[in-house]
Amino acid sequence: MGSEGILKLCLYKTCFCRLCGDNRGVVLSSTPKYLSSLRDLFCLYKKGIKCYCLKDARTVPAATLSFEKSRLEHDLIELRSRILKIHKCLQSVQSQIEEIAERKAKQKHLEHGNK
């Protein structure tokens, strides 16, 4: 459990480098609500990481780069909304299929009754 800073109320596993043994970050297991979007993700410390830049094929310290904050929470809300819309459409299609099947069954029953 974290004892200070932003991780004070968090339960996490520490990530160590197998080569040098240094602490490279954490994986948050239990967090306050304001950090919930980071649960089960690798949160790496920039000071101990090097990044490979594809554009110019060079390695630089991560601390020299700026990373945009993730829109993960916004994206999850949008994804949930899309899933709910698709679910409603599927329910509508399912009910239409059931209505058609009932009509066909009634029609078949009437045809057998008239013979």
C-alpha positions in Angstrom: 0.0 0.0 0.0 1.3 3.5 -0.9 2.3 5.6 2.0 2.8 9.0 0.5 2.0 11.2 -2.5 -0.6 10.4 -5.1 -0.3 6.7 -4.3 -1.1 7.1 -0.6 -4.5 5.4 -0.8 -3.6 2.9 -3.5 -2.7 -0.8 -3.4 -0.2 -1.6 -6.1 2.6 -4.0 -7.3 6.0 -2.5 -8.0 7.6 -3.2 -11.4 11.4 -3.9 -11.2 13.8 -4.1 -14.1 15.1 -7.6 -14.3 18.5 -6.4 -15.6 19.4 -3.8 -13.1 16.8 -4.4 -10.3 15.7 -0.7 -10.2 12.0 0.2 -9.5 10.5 1.2 -12.9 6.9 1.8 -12.0 3.7 0.3 -10.5 0.6 -1.6 -11.5 -2.4 -0.2 -9.5 -4.7 -2.8 -8.0 -7.0 -0.8 -5.8 -7.4 3.0 -6.1 -9.6 5.9 -5.1 -12.2 6.8 -7.7 -10.2 9.6 -9.2 -7.5 7.1 -10.2 -9.8 4.3 -11.3 -9.0 4.7 -15.0 -5.4 3.6 -14.2 -6.3 0.3 -12.4 -4.5 -2.7 -13.9 -2.3 -0.5 -16.2 1.4 -0.3 -16.1 2.3 3.2 -14.7 6.0 3.7 -15.4 8.2 6.3 -13.9 9.5 8.5 -16.7 12.9 9.2 -15.0 14.0 5.5 -15.4 12.7 4.9 -18.9 14.2 5.4 -22.4 12.0 5.9 -25.4 12.7 4.9 -29.0 11.5 7.6 -31.4 10.3 6.0 -34.6 10.4 9.3 -36.6 14.1 9.8 -36.3 15.3 6.4 -35.0 16.9 7.6 -31.8 16.7 6.8 -28.1 15.9 9.5 -25.6 15.1 9.7 -21.9 11.3 9.6 -21.4 11.6 12.5 -19.0 12.5 14.8 -21.9 9.2 13.9 -23.7 5.7 15.1 -22.9 2.9 12.7 -23.1 -0.7 13.7 -23.6 -3.1 12.6 -20.9 -5.2 9.7 -21.9 -8.8 10.2 -22.8 -9.4 6.7 -21.5 -12.4 7.6 -19.3 -14.0 9.6 -22.0 -13.4 6.8 -24.5 -14.9 4.2 -22.2 -18.0 6.3 -21.7 -18.4 6.7 -25.5 -17.8 3.0 -26.0 -20.5 2.1 -23.4 -22.9 4.4 -25.1 -22.3 2.7 -28.5 -22.7 -0.7 -27.0 -26.0 0.3 -25.4 -27.3 1.6 -28.8 -26.2 -1.6 -30.5 -27.9 -3.7 -27.7 -31.1 -1.8 -28.3 -30.9 -2.4 -32.0 -30.3 -6.1 -31.5 -33.3 -6.3 -29.1 -35.5 -4.6 -31.7 -34.3 -7.0 -34.5 -34.8 -10.0 -32.1 -38.4 -8.9 -31.4 -39.1 -8.4 -35.1 -37.8 -11.9 -35.8 -40.0 -13.3 -33.0 -43.1 -11.5 -34.4 -42.4 -12.9 -37.9 -41.9 -16.4 -36.5 -45.2 -16.1 -34.6 -47.0 -14.9 -37.8 -45.6 -17.8 -39.8 -46.6 -20.3 -37.1 -50.1 -18.9 -37.0 -50.3 -19.0 -40.8 -49.0 -22.6 -40.9 -51.6 -23.5 -38.2 -54.4 -21.9 -40.2 -53.3 -23.6 -43.4 -53.3 -27.0 -41.7 -56.7 -26.3 -40.2 -58.3 -25.6 -43.6 -57.1 -28.8 -45.1 
